[in-house]
Amino acid sequence: MNQQDLDNIIELQKESNSRADNILFISVICQALLDATRPKVSNERTSITFIREEATAWFFASIGVTSQNFEFICDYAGLNPTKVRDFASYVINSDNKEEVRSKLNLILKRKRNEQASKRN
């Protein structure tokens, strides 16, 4: 993973502000990226394959309810849907999926911790 990869991930985070609803929706996007990039393993359950395929399709649907749902989530996350699709394509086709997954998990963990500290 190079600096540009990290910058792309951080840009997604920075584009959303720290309101709780933005954090919820950015977390949905990050989780979908994690699902879409989950490593394939031999003899994996069909449900895992289905989740990976559905997450990938969610990013790239151009018409219908799935596309509307994706755009709704991006809008409420405060993110440009085209930028998110471009980033998702980059991540899904990356040779460094594990590093990207690690960074996404760190972002999600940090967002959860921020929200927990605000409640206390």
C-alpha positions in Angstrom: 0.0 0.0 0.0 1.4 3.4 -0.9 0.7 6.9 0.5 -2.0 7.5 -2.1 -3.9 4.4 -0.9 -3.9 5.8 2.7 -4.8 9.2 1.5 -7.8 7.8 -0.4 -9.1 6.1 2.8 -8.5 9.1 4.9 -10.3 11.3 2.3 -13.4 9.2 2.7 -13.3 9.8 6.5 -12.6 13.5 6.2 -15.3 14.1 3.7 -17.9 13.1 6.3 -18.3 15.3 9.3 -18.4 14.0 12.8 -22.2 14.0 13.3 -23.5 10.7 14.5 -25.7 10.1 11.5 -22.7 10.7 9.2 -20.7 8.2 11.2 -23.4 5.6 10.9 -23.6 5.9 7.1 -19.9 6.1 6.6 -19.7 2.9 8.7 -22.2 1.3 6.4 -19.9 2.1 3.4 -16.8 0.9 5.2 -18.5 -2.4 6.2 -19.7 -2.9 2.6 -16.0 -2.5 1.5 -14.9 -5.0 4.1 -17.6 -7.4 2.9 -16.7 -6.9 -0.7 -13.0 -7.5 -0.1 -13.3 -10.4 2.3 -10.7 -13.0 1.2 -12.0 -16.0 -0.6 -11.2 -19.3 1.0 -11.8 -22.9 -0.1 -14.9 -24.5 1.2 -16.3 -21.2 2.4 -20.0 -21.1 3.2 -22.3 -20.0 0.4 -23.6 -17.2 2.6 -20.1 -15.6 2.7 -19.9 -15.8 -1.0 -23.3 -14.2 -1.3 -22.5 -11.4 1.1 -19.3 -10.6 -0.9 -21.1 -10.6 -4.2 -24.0 -8.5 -2.8 -21.6 -5.9 -1.3 -19.7 -5.6 -4.6 -23.0 -5.3 -6.6 -24.2 -2.6 -4.1 -21.3 -0.3 -5.1 -21.7 -0.7 -8.8 -25.5 -0.9 -9.4 -26.4 1.9 -11.8 -30.2 1.6 -11.8 -33.0 0.4 -9.5 -33.5 0.2 -5.8 -29.9 -0.9 -5.1 -28.5 2.1 -6.8 -31.0 4.4 -5.0 -30.0 2.9 -1.7 -26.3 3.3 -2.4 -26.8 7.0 -3.3 -29.0 7.6 -0.2 -26.3 6.1 2.0 -23.6 8.2 0.4 -25.7 11.4 0.6 -26.4 10.8 4.3 -22.7 10.0 4.9 -21.8 13.4 3.3 -19.9 11.7 0.5 -20.0 12.0 -3.3 -21.4 8.7 -4.7 -19.1 8.8 -7.8 -16.0 9.2 -5.5 -17.2 6.3 -3.3 -17.7 4.1 -6.4 -14.3 5.0 -7.7 -12.7 4.3 -4.4 -14.6 1.0 -4.0 -13.4 0.0 -7.5 -9.9 0.8 -6.6 -10.1 -1.1 -3.3 -11.8 -4.2 -4.7 -9.3 -4.4 -7.6 -6.3 -3.7 -5.3 -3.4 -6.1 -4.8 -3.3 -4.8 -1.2 -6.8 -5.7 0.0 -5.5 -6.8 3.4 -3.8 -3.5 4.1 -6.9 -1.6 2.9 -9.1 -3.8 5.1 -6.8 -3.1 8.1 -7.1 0.7 7.5 -10.9 0.5 7.2 -11.1 -1.5 10.4 -9.1 1.2 12.2 -11.4 3.9 10.9 -14.4 2.0 12.1 -12.8 1.4 15.5 -11.9 5.1 15.8 -15.4 6.2 14.9 -16.9 3.8 17.5 -14.5 5.1 20.2 -15.3 8.7 19.3 -19.0 8.1 19.7 -18.5 6.2 22.9 -16.5 9.0 24.4 -19.2 11.6 23.4 -21.8 9.5 25.3 -19.7 9.5 28.5 
